Amino acid sequence: MYRANTLVGISAGMMLLAHSPTPLWPLIFFSIPLFIAGIHHAKTNRESVYLGVVWGVIVMGGLQTWILALYPFATRYILVPAWAIYSLVLAIPYGLIGLTIRYLYHRRILITLFLPPVWVLLEWLRTIGPFGNPTGLLAYWVIELGPLSEIAQIAGVYGVSLVVITLCTVIWDARNGINLALLPPLGIILGLIGTANFTHPGSTPSDVVKVTTIQGNDRQQSKFNPVYWHQILSEYSTQIEASARTSPDIIVLPETILPTITLRFPQWRFLLEKTRIPIAWGSPINVNNQYYNALIVYHRHQFQTYKKQQLMPFGEYTPFRPLLTTLGVPLLSDGDYTPGPLNQQPIQLSQHARIGSIICLEATTPKYARHQSQAGCTVLFVIANNAWFIGSTASDQFATMVRYRAIETHRHVVVATNTGPSGVVSPTGQWSHRLPDQKLAAITASVPLLTQNTIYTQIGDWILWVCGGWILISTGVTQIYRRKLVTKTKTETVCH
């Protein structure tokens, strides 16, 4: 058991070292085979589940340390247990993975035949629901490896994850020589890589929009204090007036520049009229006595809004509010935001400039960017407020996810956050323009408007169905092989 624990611990440490944005991402192709080796030393099913959960707790715990960065807004007595429990919950799928590995090993079945689709389906299950979490998908480790990350335009992040885990299992299964049964999985990998890198959507822009992104760099404690509100608006006003001299087509500000309705401030309404340039900014709004977290675009004396659909638990709404209130747990707010309606359309800035809007948490999952692209957006705007998590890895994780949204949809993504990352991501997933984090600054870029949709935008997560079919086919082939083996053994016994 000591050897198993050591191998699993080293593997988990390597995974954390390899996580983006470090240049050590190749370690992932050594870490997962090492994890499989550790599970092989488990003597019982319970030990295999335990080792998988331990691996998951270390990896997920390391990726969720942003929870601890909320210390200014909650006590350690709340944050540390919340971080530990959440990390444990996210680690449960890896216990099932450990059990799967042991099952395959003891039945002498190649890991590659079953583990890749099981791993990807468990990744997908971990992301759904109000507490679903997409951090830790294998795809996010290889964002810097272009030939693999490009697969996202045809199969999404789960397609990239499938290729990564298949390569890792092939490395493991091939340690004693190549088996012909590895050829079909390798064929799937080569097919995905070839299709992604040799077939690209049209990149001829229908037009170009000149966009200025402003990064406010306001600390969350200051935003919560009404004493600073006029100062914050004055700083944004100064940046907007300076940016207006470059004559952009639109100026973009972060999510919730103030935690209150900005249109109530006369100085802000005066600025909107005075600037005469479309301005997009994040702000709460009140519609029929319901509060929404919104992206507002003011253009030609008209307001267009996008209302955030996926709300942050415990930040924008409080799950189990009556129970927590009864238990005396301190809450961040007295009320909840309302989720925006489904199927909201892009914001029309001009004939060709149709803005697909994404707010904060919505950028962590593919479906919102995909819907906006299906609805005809020609550029994506992502606004967020990452000031909650200063000093943690949250901004780097967010940046990686945004880069994948650009690849999946083949759209330029304009990113405006409070403390970073902010800039423009190209359809290849690379930053064409980027502001330094945690600085008050602005940047102007000419952004091509694209209309061609990717295979992923049109079809979605079809790769999950492939994973289901993969498991069924592998199960059938394995059963046929085992029956033939039993029949052969019986025949030889009779002959003797």
Stockholm file with secondary structure:
# STOCKHOLM 1.0

chainA/1-496         MYRANTLVGISAGMMLLAHSPTPLWPLIFFSIPLFIAGIHHAKTNRESVYLGVVWGVIVMGGLQTWILALYPFATRYILVPAWAIYSLVLAIPYGLIGLTIRYLYHRRILITLFLPPVWVLLEWLRTIGPFGNPTGLLAYWVIELGPLSEIAQIAGVYGVSLVVITLCTVIWDARNGINLALLPPLGIILGLIGTANFTHPGSTPSDVVKVTTIQGNDRQQSKFNPVYWHQILSEYSTQIEASARTSPDIIVLPETILPTITLRFPQWRFLLEKTRIPIAWGSPINVNNQYYNALIVYHRHQFQTYKKQQLMPFGEYTPFRPLLTTLGVPLLSDGDYTPGPLNQQPIQLSQHARIGSIICLEATTPKYARHQSQAGCTVLFVIANNAWFIGSTASDQFATMVRYRAIETHRHVVVATNTGPSGVVSPTGQWSHRLPDQKLAAITASVPLLTQNTIYTQIGDWILWVCGGWILISTGVTQIYRRKLVTKTKTETVCH
#=GR chainA/1-496 SS CHHHHHHHHHHHHHHHHHSTTSTTGGGHHHHHHHHHHHHHTCCSHHHHHHHHHHHHHHHHHHHTGGGGGGGGGSCHHHHHHHHHHHHHHHHHHHHHHHHHHHHHHHTTCCHHHHHHHHHHHHHHHHHCSTTCCCTTCGGGGGTTCHHHHTTHHHHHHHHHHHHHHHHHHHHHHGGGCCCGGGHHHHHHHHHHHHHHHHCCCCCCCSEEEEEEEEECCCCHHHHHCGGGHHHHHHHHHHHHHHHHTTCCSEEECCSCSSSSCGGGCHHHHHHHHHHCSCEEEEEEEEETTEEEEEEEEEETTEEEEEECCSCCBTTTBCTTHHHHHHTTCCCSCSSCCCCCCSSCCCEESSSSCEEEEEEGGGGGSHHHHHHHHHTTCSEEEEEECGGGGTTSSHHHHHHHHHHHHHHHHTCCEEEEESSSCCEEECTTSCEEEECCTTSCEEEEEEEEECCCCCHHHHHCSTHHHHHHHHHHHHHHHHHHHHHHHHHHHHHHHHHC
#=GC SS_cons         CHHHHHHHHHHHHHHHHHSTTSTTGGGHHHHHHHHHHHHHTCCSHHHHHHHHHHHHHHHHHHHTGGGGGGGGGSCHHHHHHHHHHHHHHHHHHHHHHHHHHHHHHHTTCCHHHHHHHHHHHHHHHHHCSTTCCCTTCGGGGGTTCHHHHTTHHHHHHHHHHHHHHHHHHHHHHGGGCCCGGGHHHHHHHHHHHHHHHHCCCCCCCSEEEEEEEEECCCCHHHHHCGGGHHHHHHHHHHHHHHHHTTCCSEEECCSCSSSSCGGGCHHHHHHHHHHCSCEEEEEEEEETTEEEEEEEEEETTEEEEEECCSCCBTTTBCTTHHHHHHTTCCCSCSSCCCCCCSSCCCEESSSSCEEEEEEGGGGGSHHHHHHHHHTTCSEEEEEECGGGGTTSSHHHHHHHHHHHHHHHHTCCEEEEESSSCCEEECTTSCEEEECCTTSCEEEEEEEEECCCCCHHHHHCSTHHHHHHHHHHHHHHHHHHHHHHHHHHHHHHHHHC
//
